[in-house]
Amino acid sequence: MNRYWSPVVHTLTPYVPGEQPKIANLIKLNTNEHPYGPSPKVIEALHASISDDLRLYPDPNGEPFRSIVAKYHGLSPDCVFVGNGSDEVLGHVFLGLLKHEAPLLMPDVTYSFYPVYCQLYGIEYRTVPLTAAMEIRSEDYRQHCGGIIFPNPNAPTGIGLPLAGVESLLQDHPDQVVVVDEAYVDFGGESAVPLIRKYPNLLVVHTLSKSRSLAGLRVGFALGNPALIEALNLVKNSFNSYPIDRLAIAGAAAAYEDEEYFQKTRLAVISNRETLADELRAMGFEVLPSLANFVFARHPYFDAAKLTEGLRNRAIIVRHFRLPRIEQFMRITVGTEAQCGALVEVLRELTTGHRP
């Protein structure tokens, strides 16, 4: 029946999200979800929002959440764009700000949704290799381009680019938009938001799916010069004028208003990450220096695919990418202390004894 498809559909290779299996007593460490639930104030706000008002459309700009985010980051509301998860925000960014005649630059090892957007919107792109240490090097981007995008910390490596490196990119490309995807920045990275007032070509994208424990609510936003935000609004209002529903707006606002809970849970994840990384290294794993809520690790003697399968057989799932340069790495989401402990025990069993 695919004869009814539009021609473009035949050309698409869609993004493959992390598996969401239905396995009893599963330890799920494959999609970088927060191991601790959202703030209790979020739950209260969601319950309070269930009323007859659900018959009405939500605010098209995501108020009052947009104003809360602006105040939190010391910006005016016209510097904030709110969307249905950061993936939708990024989709609008690719179409509204990154589709130019010159190629878009991105790392060769990065978020695999970026090439999908390029394919969908017909954007030419060029990958810039990470260093041998899997780091982004700003000087490697000193080439002709229509824009630059990268996660910071990078995904799936977890390695961060210092703020000086981000500023170097902005200075080298004053006529191109530089998009910094900060999905994981709250777990130890250095945010580029303070540079927005200085650089009109900077756009920073955030999500509430990671450090705010709201992957199921689907809220993301972009911060930047009002001219950049205007472009995103033009795209959004040509696609879906009401991307954030009333419950999501209320829950997102409550998450940002509970700073104490946010700090407590993000610091817990950071602590668990460091403990997990130390234990993996003690077993002989190479673990990249992560500033995210996951670790990227490989063992010199044991195949990553087989280790991933061995974990799955014990109801623990992690992410394995069959991609160049990283096919021997596992990306392991940082869980609770108990979850990380169970993972370490199984990996110790799988890597003890005869080396292949």
Summary of the structure (lengths in Angstrom):
residues: 356
radius of gyration: 20.7
end to end distance: 48.0
largest distance: 64.7
contacts: 1145
relative contact order: 0.17
helix: 41%
strand: 15%
